Amino acid sequence: MTITEKIIARHSGKDSVVPGEFVECSVDLVLANDITGPLAIEEFEKVGAKKVFNPEKIVLVPDHFTPCKDIQSAELVKKLREFSKKYGVRFYEIGKAGIEHALLPEEGLTKSGDFIVGADSHTCTYGAVGAFSTGMGSTDIASAMITGRVWIKVPSSIKFVYKGKKNKYVGGKDLILYTIGKIGVDGANYKSMEFTGEIIRNLPIDDRFTMCNMAIEAGAKNGIIEVDEITLMYFEETGIFPADIIKSDEDTFYEDVIEIDVSDIMPQVSAPHLPSNSKNVDEYVDVRIDQVVIGSCTNGRITDLRRAASILNGHTIHSEVRCIIIPATQKIYQQALKEGLIDVFLTAGCVISPPTCGPCLGGHMGVLGEGEVAIATTNRNFIGRMGHPKSYVYLSGPEVAAASAIKGKIIHPDRI
Amino acid sequence: MIKGKVWKFGDNINTDDIIAARYLNTTDEKQLASHCLETIMPDFAHKVQKGDIIVAGNNFGCGSSREHAPISIKGCGVSVVIAKSFARIFLRNSINIGLPVIELSEADNIEQGDVLEIDFENGIIKNITKNTSYTFPKYPEFLQDIIKNGGLIQWVKARYIK
């Protein structure tokens, strides 16, 4: 079996499972946010549920429209707060929190071998620490909050093997954008993406979060990476011990094995309006931009901020560009402050946003007007994703975004 | 039996196309319905009639897990969504909230304005305009059970809440 199959089998009380089989699994963690949580709570109340299966295993994180952008979003967060008080579930207030998929691992809530569901499509992020984690809708989450169980169809797996020599400025974002470009936005629909190979073994944990985070952009049920020394070091920082180390069997069946030689991959940029429109950055140079966003559950971690700062240090943001930096959590913000990164950003002329999903989904804190163009380290560039239906989002990693902020056009970081 | 007129869409219709995030500060079905598919077809919500049918290409509903997407479609009266394939979260959400969805490889043969008649019992779609028909397989037993119960939350109620 694969890691994914082993985790599913264990949580469904079976010795083994096969792809295509429907099983009911017990869950270790259930997540919802300020957009999806209120709908789940409405469903929960509709059927007259009196208690949650385990308050310790339910987490509510208001992160999408927070700090609340309007009265309606304030009402949504109120609903989460009240539910949390009534049923004793975890609630992360702003000022102690951040973007859910950066926050939960940081809080030590996502462990290898866990089965995690969240009412947010980017819940697949936690595969980076060897957990099976997947996004679902509010009704599924309401049901999981009541029963502690969910039904799933066991996914078949695609194994991605990354090898070769990584070029300068190529990180997890570039690898995953390249991969989605190769297989398409439904290239892994219903499937599990297992990321392996020597490149992955040497990839920092934050880059692994970025890769698993975007598995959904290829339609995948989950992304997953085997636990290794790098994961264990991260667990040590977040207080997880002992770690559950699960590996895929060597002779296990994969629906497909895709080898990717990273030697040819340059920093990637995905053009509007699909993440699969990825090419080497040089293919998109001279695209004029109005806004840069560096943040999100994909690329708002400390490694991302360090990389952006390394490019921005000593430079000034282009006079016709707004550059918005969003540390993904309170802790990341504080760390960036300690390391002097915030000072670099402020000196360069960036604006620092509190932790929020904000502009990634066109919510607030940097919405685009008609005809405007942004380059962002976020995960989706669908039509109107960051604002006006006639605005345009290019996706990239933090170095390309930072370099473009200086130049006012999309550019390779080496050309600054 | 469902009968309705077709609204035709292409591949990769994503959840931001179906309901833009700026409208997600509410859970109200009517409000969500009034902005359904607005990003790519601004007058859809006004023109769609009760019972109409959405037919699309591959990967319908990709993107976010927002259940607001199938809710807005159901809310504006659409009776069923037919697509060559669905993104997995959208498919789950639709079944869970009781919006019928059908995977049909021949979806390309159906055009804007065609009138379809759907027989769920026997898995037959009649294209009355084109005088032809297509068949589709039944849902797996497990999902049929959820559908029979009127969606996931009712299924949960029947099994877990006394």
Interface residues (C-beta under 8 A of the other chain):
Chain A: F22 I35 T36 P38 L39 E42 E43 K46 V47 G48 A49 K50 H64 F65 K69 D70 Q72 S73 L76 G118 A119 D120 S121 T123 G135 M136 G137 S138 T139 D140 A142 S143 I146 T147 W151 V185 D186 N189 Y190 G219 K221 L274 L361 G362 G363 V367 R380 F382 I383 G384 R385 P389
Chain B: N12 N14 D16 D17 A20 A21 R22 L24 N25 T26 T27 E38 T39 I40 N58 N59 C62 G63 S64 S65 R66 E67 H68 P70 I71 S85 A87 R88 I89 R92 N93 N96 I97 P140 F142 G151 L152 I153 Q154 V156 K157 R159 Y160 I161
